[in-house]
Amino acid sequence: MAGRRRLDTEAADVVELCAMAKRFATDAGFAAANEALQLHGGYGYLAEYGIEKIVRDLRVHQILEGTNEIMRLVIARSVVAAAQTGAA
């Protein structure tokens, strides 16, 4: 709830907060979906099981609105800047 308030009040670190949320959500979702795919073996790739669609969709979400690698850079720059100004 506190994070939502910070976004609603247009906090200065809104870009970093959004980058953290996007990266976490897509990476966690992809990890869970990939594990489900592994558990199902070859059947996980069949459209009848639906797992292949979830994996494919989550991979796309890792790329849309900026790749997760770029989100990591945004977060890292924010952490470094905060450390340099003594705000950490």
Legacy VTK file of the C-alpha trace (Angstrom):
# vtk DataFile Version 3.0
C-alpha trace
ASCII
DATASET POLYDATA
POINTS 88 float
0.000 0.000 0.000
2.842 2.415 0.765
4.313 1.856 -2.697
0.976 2.668 -4.286
0.772 5.932 -2.330
4.223 6.863 -3.575
3.115 6.292 -7.153
-0.126 8.223 -6.636
1.727 11.218 -5.205
4.163 11.175 -8.130
7.248 10.586 -6.011
10.605 11.458 -7.516
11.585 7.796 -7.743
8.463 6.662 -9.624
10.510 5.462 -12.618
12.709 3.296 -10.408
9.705 1.881 -8.545
7.989 0.937 -11.799
11.189 -0.631 -13.143
11.520 -2.719 -9.979
7.894 -3.846 -10.105
8.022 -4.754 -13.808
11.265 -6.649 -13.498
10.178 -8.566 -10.419
6.728 -9.478 -11.723
7.868 -10.644 -15.148
10.928 -12.535 -13.893
8.981 -14.272 -11.105
6.147 -15.163 -13.458
8.508 -16.472 -16.105
10.429 -18.544 -13.560
7.209 -20.164 -12.318
5.937 -20.800 -15.856
9.283 -22.194 -16.953
9.292 -24.553 -13.961
5.785 -25.728 -14.912
7.019 -26.304 -18.452
9.906 -28.398 -17.108
7.569 -30.425 -14.915
5.338 -31.269 -17.869
8.263 -32.207 -20.094
7.393 -32.468 -23.775
3.684 -32.150 -23.020
4.296 -28.610 -21.788
4.954 -27.534 -25.362
1.565 -28.784 -26.556
-1.135 -26.145 -27.017
-3.701 -28.367 -25.271
-1.964 -27.854 -21.930
-1.789 -24.060 -22.169
1.611 -23.797 -20.544
3.384 -22.968 -23.799
1.137 -19.922 -24.240
1.846 -18.708 -20.709
5.613 -19.078 -21.216
5.431 -17.327 -24.586
3.296 -14.478 -23.217
5.527 -13.944 -20.191
8.610 -13.841 -22.384
6.976 -11.102 -24.439
6.181 -9.150 -21.271
9.846 -9.318 -20.283
10.614 -7.481 -23.520
7.693 -5.026 -23.828
7.968 -1.575 -22.252
11.735 -2.011 -22.031
13.642 -5.216 -21.580
14.316 -6.464 -18.092
18.021 -5.886 -18.706
17.289 -2.179 -19.218
15.118 -2.191 -16.073
18.112 -3.550 -14.155
20.228 -0.658 -15.464
17.582 1.884 -14.410
17.480 0.378 -10.920
21.277 0.183 -10.651
21.720 3.808 -11.697
19.187 4.857 -9.093
20.966 2.892 -6.352
24.372 4.296 -7.337
23.029 7.861 -7.480
21.408 7.476 -4.068
24.655 6.106 -2.611
26.663 8.970 -4.056
24.340 11.589 -2.593
24.227 9.830 0.766
20.516 9.016 0.538
21.070 5.261 0.790
LINES 1 89
88 0 1 2 3 4 5 6 7 8 9 10 11 12 13 14 15 16 17 18 19 20 21 22 23 24 25 26 27 28 29 30 31 32 33 34 35 36 37 38 39 40 41 42 43 44 45 46 47 48 49 50 51 52 53 54 55 56 57 58 59 60 61 62 63 64 65 66 67 68 69 70 71 72 73 74 75 76 77 78 79 80 81 82 83 84 85 86 87
